[in-house]
């Protein structure tokens, strides 16, 4: 299987003694782990801090930000806009560092998140006034020093590759949905769009929060095939899932992965 795109300088995420509280409730307590290039799976019960961890890694939450109720549109634009803020008092979280070949590039990544990081949130956070195609290309608007031609090549490759997978699985062709707006899309189509949007800029780091929400078994196979291609291209993937079936399929299809992490409430077993 050929990679969807190739990462030359692999990205490693190193977390050391990361703690996070919300209203005096411990969500993460001295969490330490290194996420290597390839597939990294996080499992755990509700309230164990899985989503919070992804949001901290992606810069969507900061050390001093204990509020997660900002609107979906604001959170999306805050993320893909890279240097946008929701709180002037936010400070970078020094417990999370990003390395390329042992060189710390954390400041560069946090200033240009749309270039380096793709994010699939639990909610789709689509802009209802935009079409499927316009939502898909939205992260490209925030890329700097990238020509329109390069953006179109990226877009065409993502659509082309994914249409092949849809065709192989006898699923609905993406081309039929490109002009629809979110209110006219099914839950599964919205989810596929969200996943495609997360890789439109060829990110080095992909954060997937329950990517198989609202999709059928055929589409789950498509997600697994897509992950296979991304792993072949040296993308660092951190994936949160509740689904044991999905996790088992991933382990069989993507053997070159780290041992799944299991978080518990208050991280009692993950210090």
C-alpha positions as CSV (number, residue, x, y, z in Angstrom):
1,X,0.0,0.0,0.0
2,X,1.4,3.4,-1.1
3,X,1.4,6.3,1.5
4,X,-1.1,9.1,0.9
5,X,1.9,11.5,1.4
6,X,5.3,11.2,2.9
7,X,6.8,12.9,6.0
8,X,10.6,13.2,5.7
9,X,11.2,14.7,9.1
10,X,9.2,12.5,11.6
11,X,7.5,14.2,14.5
12,X,7.6,13.0,18.1
13,X,5.4,14.3,20.9
14,X,7.0,14.2,24.3
15,X,4.9,14.8,27.4
16,X,6.3,15.1,30.9
17,X,4.4,15.5,34.1
18,X,1.3,16.9,32.5
19,X,-1.5,17.8,34.9
20,X,-4.8,19.4,34.2
21,X,-7.7,20.3,36.5
22,X,-11.2,21.7,35.9
23,X,-12.9,23.3,38.9
24,X,-10.6,21.4,41.4
25,X,-11.4,18.1,39.6
26,X,-8.2,16.3,38.6
27,X,-8.5,15.3,34.9
28,X,-4.8,14.5,34.2
29,X,-2.3,14.0,36.9
30,X,1.5,14.0,36.1
31,X,0.9,12.2,32.8
32,X,4.2,11.3,31.1
33,X,4.5,9.6,27.7
34,X,6.2,9.8,24.3
35,X,4.1,9.5,21.2
36,X,6.2,8.1,18.4
37,X,5.6,8.4,14.6
38,X,3.0,5.9,13.5
39,X,-0.3,4.9,15.2
40,X,-0.8,5.6,19.0
41,X,-4.1,4.5,20.5
42,X,-5.6,5.9,23.7
43,X,-8.5,4.0,25.4
44,X,-10.2,4.5,28.7
45,X,-13.5,5.1,30.5
46,X,-15.5,8.3,30.2
47,X,-14.0,11.2,32.2
48,X,-10.5,9.7,32.1
49,X,-9.1,12.7,30.2
50,X,-8.7,11.4,26.7
51,X,-10.3,14.3,24.9
52,X,-8.7,16.8,27.2
53,X,-5.3,15.3,26.4
54,X,-5.8,15.6,22.7
55,X,-7.0,19.2,23.1
56,X,-3.9,20.0,25.2
57,X,-1.6,18.4,22.6
58,X,-3.3,20.3,19.8
59,X,-3.0,23.6,21.7
60,X,-6.8,24.0,21.9
61,X,-6.5,24.1,25.7
62,X,-3.7,25.8,27.6
63,X,-2.4,25.5,31.1
64,X,-4.6,28.4,32.4
65,X,-7.7,27.6,30.3
66,X,-10.3,25.7,32.4
67,X,-13.2,26.5,30.1
68,X,-14.3,24.1,27.3
69,X,-17.6,25.6,26.5
70,X,-16.6,27.8,23.6
71,X,-18.6,27.4,20.4
72,X,-17.7,24.8,17.8
73,X,-17.0,27.4,15.1
74,X,-14.8,29.4,17.5
75,X,-12.9,26.3,18.6
76,X,-12.4,25.2,15.0
77,X,-11.2,28.6,13.8
78,X,-9.0,28.9,16.9
79,X,-7.4,25.6,16.0
80,X,-6.9,25.9,12.2
81,X,-6.0,29.6,12.5
82,X,-2.9,28.6,14.4
83,X,-2.1,31.8,16.3
84,X,-5.6,32.8,17.3
85,X,-6.5,32.9,21.0
86,X,-9.6,32.5,23.1
87,X,-8.0,33.9,26.2
88,X,-5.2,36.5,26.5
89,X,-4.0,34.9,29.7
90,X,-3.2,31.6,28.1
91,X,0.4,30.4,28.3
92,X,2.1,27.6,26.3
93,X,2.1,24.3,28.1
94,X,5.8,23.4,28.6
95,X,4.9,19.9,29.6
96,X,4.2,19.1,25.9
97,X,7.1,19.4,23.5
98,X,7.4,18.5,19.8
99,X,10.6,17.2,18.2
100,X,11.9,16.6,14.7
101,X,15.1,14.5,14.8
102,X,15.6,15.5,18.4
103,X,15.2,19.2,17.6
104,X,12.6,21.0,19.6
105,X,10.1,22.8,17.2
106,X,7.3,23.4,19.7
107,X,7.1,27.2,19.2
108,X,6.9,26.8,15.4
109,X,4.1,24.2,15.7
110,X,2.0,26.2,18.0
111,X,2.3,29.3,15.8
112,X,1.3,27.3,12.7
113,X,-1.0,24.5,13.9
114,X,-2.9,24.4,10.6
115,X,0.3,23.4,8.8
116,X,1.6,20.8,11.2
117,X,-1.5,19.3,13.0
118,X,-4.8,17.8,11.8
119,X,-7.6,17.4,14.3
120,X,-10.8,15.3,14.2
121,X,-13.0,16.5,17.0
122,X,-15.8,14.4,18.5
123,X,-18.2,17.0,17.0
124,X,-17.8,17.8,13.3
125,X,-17.7,21.6,13.7
126,X,-18.6,22.2,10.1
127,X,-19.5,25.7,8.8
128,X,-23.2,25.3,7.7
129,X,-23.0,28.1,5.2
130,X,-20.2,26.5,3.3
131,X,-20.4,23.5,0.9
132,X,-18.7,20.2,1.4
133,X,-15.8,21.3,-0.8
134,X,-15.5,24.7,0.9
135,X,-15.4,23.1,4.4
136,X,-12.8,20.7,3.2
137,X,-10.5,23.4,1.9
138,X,-11.0,25.8,4.9
139,X,-7.7,24.9,6.6
140,X,-5.8,25.8,3.5
141,X,-6.9,29.5,3.9
142,X,-4.5,29.7,6.9
143,X,-1.4,28.3,5.2
144,X,1.3,30.8,4.5
145,X,3.9,30.7,1.7
146,X,1.9,28.0,-0.1
147,X,0.8,28.7,-3.7
148,X,-2.8,28.3,-5.0
149,X,-1.5,25.6,-7.4
150,X,0.1,23.6,-4.5
151,X,-3.2,23.8,-2.6
152,X,-5.1,22.5,-5.5
153,X,-2.7,19.6,-6.0
154,X,-3.2,18.7,-2.3
155,X,-6.9,19.0,-2.6
156,X,-7.1,16.9,-5.8
157,X,-4.9,14.2,-4.3
158,X,-6.9,13.9,-1.1
159,X,-10.2,13.7,-3.1
160,X,-8.7,11.3,-5.6
161,X,-7.3,8.9,-3.1
162,X,-10.4,8.9,-1.0
163,X,-12.7,8.4,-4.0
164,X,-10.7,5.2,-4.8
165,X,-11.3,3.9,-1.3
166,X,-15.0,4.8,-1.5
167,X,-15.2,3.0,-4.8
168,X,-13.4,-0.1,-3.6
169,X,-15.9,-0.3,-0.7
170,X,-18.9,0.2,-2.9
171,X,-19.7,3.3,-0.9
172,X,-21.1,6.6,-2.0
173,X,-18.8,8.6,-4.3
174,X,-17.5,11.8,-2.7
175,X,-18.1,13.7,-5.9
176,X,-21.9,13.5,-5.3
177,X,-21.6,15.4,-2.1
178,X,-19.1,18.1,-3.0
179,X,-21.7,20.8,-3.6
180,X,-24.0,20.0,-0.6
181,X,-24.0,22.0,2.6
182,X,-23.9,20.4,6.0
183,X,-27.7,20.4,6.7
184,X,-28.1,18.3,3.6
185,X,-25.4,15.8,4.5
186,X,-25.9,12.6,6.5
187,X,-24.1,12.0,9.8
188,X,-21.7,9.6,8.0
189,X,-21.0,12.1,5.2
190,X,-20.3,14.8,7.8
191,X,-17.9,12.5,9.6
192,X,-16.0,11.6,6.4
193,X,-15.7,15.3,5.5
194,X,-14.3,16.1,9.0
195,X,-11.7,13.3,8.6
196,X,-10.8,14.5,5.1
197,X,-10.5,18.1,6.3
198,X,-8.0,17.1,9.0
199,X,-5.5,15.8,6.4
200,X,-6.0,18.4,3.6
201,X,-2.7,20.2,4.7
202,X,-0.7,17.0,4.9
203,X,-0.1,17.3,8.6
204,X,2.8,15.6,10.4
205,X,0.6,15.1,13.5
206,X,-3.0,13.8,13.3
207,X,-5.2,13.9,16.4
208,X,-8.3,11.7,16.1
209,X,-11.1,11.9,18.7
210,X,-13.5,9.0,18.2
211,X,-13.2,9.2,14.4
212,X,-15.7,6.4,13.8
213,X,-18.6,8.2,15.4
214,X,-21.8,8.2,13.2
215,X,-20.4,6.0,10.4
216,X,-21.2,2.5,9.2
217,X,-19.0,-0.6,9.0
218,X,-18.0,0.0,5.4
219,X,-16.9,3.5,6.3
220,X,-15.0,2.2,9.3
221,X,-13.0,0.0,6.9
222,X,-12.3,3.2,4.9
223,X,-11.0,4.9,8.0
224,X,-8.7,2.0,8.7
225,X,-7.4,2.0,5.1
226,X,-6.8,5.7,5.4
227,X,-4.9,5.3,8.7
228,X,-2.8,2.5,7.1
229,X,-1.7,4.9,4.3
230,X,-0.9,7.7,6.7
231,X,1.2,5.4,8.9
232,X,3.1,4.3,5.8
233,X,3.9,8.0,5.2
234,X,5.4,8.4,8.7
235,X,2.5,10.5,10.1
236,X,2.3,10.6,13.9
237,X,-1.3,9.6,14.8
238,X,-2.8,9.8,18.2
239,X,-6.2,8.2,18.2
240,X,-8.9,8.1,21.0
241,X,-11.6,5.4,20.7
242,X,-14.1,3.6,22.9
243,X,-14.7,0.9,20.3
244,X,-13.0,-2.4,21.1
245,X,-14.0,-3.7,17.7
246,X,-12.4,-0.8,15.9
247,X,-9.3,-1.0,18.0
248,X,-9.0,-4.8,17.3
249,X,-9.3,-4.1,13.5
250,X,-6.7,-1.4,13.7
251,X,-4.2,-3.6,15.6
252,X,-4.6,-6.3,12.9
253,X,-4.2,-3.9,10.0
254,X,-1.6,-1.6,11.4
255,X,0.8,-3.9,13.3
256,X,3.6,-1.3,13.5
257,X,2.0,0.6,16.3
258,X,2.7,1.4,19.9
259,X,0.9,-0.5,22.7
260,X,-2.5,1.1,23.4
261,X,-2.6,3.5,26.4
262,X,-5.4,2.9,28.8
263,X,-6.3,6.0,30.9
264,X,-8.3,5.8,34.1
265,X,-10.1,8.6,36.0
266,X,-7.6,10.9,37.7
267,X,-4.8,8.9,35.9
268,X,-4.3,6.7,38.9
269,X,-2.4,4.2,36.9
270,X,-0.7,6.6,34.5
271,X,1.7,8.8,36.4
